[in-house]
Amino acid sequence: DVLLMYAEACLEKGDIVGARKYLNQVRKRARESSPLDAKRVIQKYVPDTKSTSLPDITSDNVAEVRLAIWNERRFEFACEGIRRMDLMQQERYGEIMTAVYSNGYATEDVDKGRYYTKERELFPIPQNDIDLSRGALVQNPGY
């Protein structure tokens, strides 16, 4: 996580060489990891890894490198519960959620195409915190 955050920070300050260096360090670790898990008694699936698996990112295009970093975060942290926060930080939450739910992934037909609203980007403020603030805090819209 730290290497990918640093790669993104390098990119945002204009250091594309540094961004690629840390992104490729993560990809190298994944590329060279053993596909066999010594803790498992039976290995159900052993991916075919080759020297060409997960090649280094060599692009000089800032947008391409940024997308490569974002995708690497998506793959590295699958099932870790940080995707929403990543999308929020990248300011892509609305775009991605609208696309997902307009393509039939809504839980009910009534939700299709209207899952995303600007209010869903904010979490509710706990009522106890609002009460303790003596009116200094107000609830986020939509809650």
C-alpha positions in Angstrom: 0.0 0.0 0.0 2.8 2.4 0.9 4.7 1.8 -2.3 1.6 2.4 -4.4 0.7 5.5 -2.4 4.3 6.8 -2.9 4.1 6.0 -6.6 1.0 8.0 -6.9 2.5 10.9 -4.9 5.6 10.8 -7.2 3.4 11.0 -10.2 1.3 13.9 -8.9 4.4 15.9 -8.2 5.7 15.3 -11.7 8.2 12.5 -11.1 7.0 9.9 -13.5 10.3 7.9 -13.3 9.8 7.6 -9.5 6.2 6.6 -10.0 7.1 3.9 -12.4 9.9 2.7 -10.1 7.7 2.1 -7.1 4.8 0.7 -9.2 7.1 -1.7 -10.9 8.6 -2.8 -7.6 5.1 -3.9 -6.6 4.6 -5.7 -9.9 8.0 -7.4 -9.6 7.1 -8.8 -6.1 3.9 -10.2 -7.5 5.6 -11.5 -10.6 8.2 -13.3 -8.6 6.0 -14.7 -5.8 5.8 -18.4 -5.7 2.4 -19.7 -7.0 2.6 -22.5 -4.4 1.3 -21.8 -0.9 3.2 -23.9 1.5 0.4 -23.6 4.1 -2.1 -25.3 1.9 -2.3 -29.1 1.8 -3.7 -29.2 -1.7 -3.0 -26.5 -4.2 -6.2 -26.2 -6.3 -4.9 -23.7 -8.8 -1.4 -22.9 -9.8 -1.2 -20.0 -12.2 1.1 -20.3 -15.1 3.7 -17.6 -14.4 6.3 -16.6 -17.0 8.9 -13.9 -17.2 6.4 -11.9 -19.3 3.7 -12.0 -16.5 3.0 -8.6 -15.2 5.5 -6.7 -17.3 7.0 -3.4 -16.1 5.1 -0.3 -16.9 7.2 1.8 -19.2 4.8 4.4 -20.5 5.7 8.1 -20.3 2.1 9.1 -20.4 1.0 10.5 -17.0 -2.7 9.4 -17.5 -1.6 5.8 -18.4 0.7 5.5 -15.4 -2.0 6.9 -13.1 -4.5 4.4 -14.4 -1.9 1.6 -14.0 -1.3 2.6 -10.4 -5.1 2.7 -9.7 -5.5 -0.7 -11.3 -2.7 -2.1 -9.3 -4.3 -0.9 -6.2 -7.5 -2.6 -7.3 -5.8 -5.9 -7.9 -3.5 -5.8 -4.8 -6.3 -5.0 -2.4 -9.2 -7.0 -3.8 -11.5 -8.1 -1.0 -9.8 -5.8 1.6 -12.6 -3.3 1.8 -10.8 -0.2 0.7 -12.1 0.0 -2.9 -14.7 2.6 -2.0 -12.2 4.8 -0.2 -9.8 4.5 -3.2 -12.5 5.6 -5.6 -13.5 8.5 -3.4 -9.8 9.6 -3.2 -9.5 9.3 -7.0 -12.8 11.2 -7.4 -14.2 8.4 -9.5 -16.7 6.9 -7.1 -19.7 8.4 -8.9 -18.5 7.4 -12.3 -17.8 3.8 -11.4 -20.9 3.3 -9.3 -23.2 4.8 -11.9 -21.6 2.5 -14.5 -21.9 -0.6 -12.3 -25.5 -0.1 -11.3 -26.7 1.0 -14.7 -25.3 -2.3 -16.2 -27.7 -4.4 -14.2 -25.8 -5.0 -11.0 -28.4 -3.3 -8.8 -29.9 -5.5 -6.1 -33.5 -4.5 -7.2 -34.9 -3.3 -10.5 -35.9 0.0 -8.9 -32.2 0.8 -8.1 -30.9 0.3 -11.6 -29.4 3.5 -13.0 -30.1 5.6 -9.9 -27.9 4.0 -7.3 -25.4 6.8 -7.2 -26.2 10.2 -5.7 -23.8 12.8 -4.5 -25.1 12.2 -1.0 -23.8 8.6 -1.1 -20.3 10.0 -1.1 -20.7 11.1 2.5 -21.1 8.9 5.6 -23.7 9.8 8.2 -22.4 11.6 11.2 -23.2 9.6 14.3 -26.1 11.2 16.2 -24.1 11.1 19.5 -21.3 13.2 17.9 -23.9 15.7 16.7 -25.4 15.9 20.2 -22.0 16.3 21.9 -21.1 19.1 19.5 -24.1 21.1 20.8 -25.2 22.1 17.3 -21.8 22.7 15.8 -22.2 19.6 13.6 -25.1 19.1 11.3 -26.0 15.8 9.7 -24.8 15.2 6.1 -27.5 15.6 3.4 -29.6 12.5 2.8 -29.5 11.1 6.3 
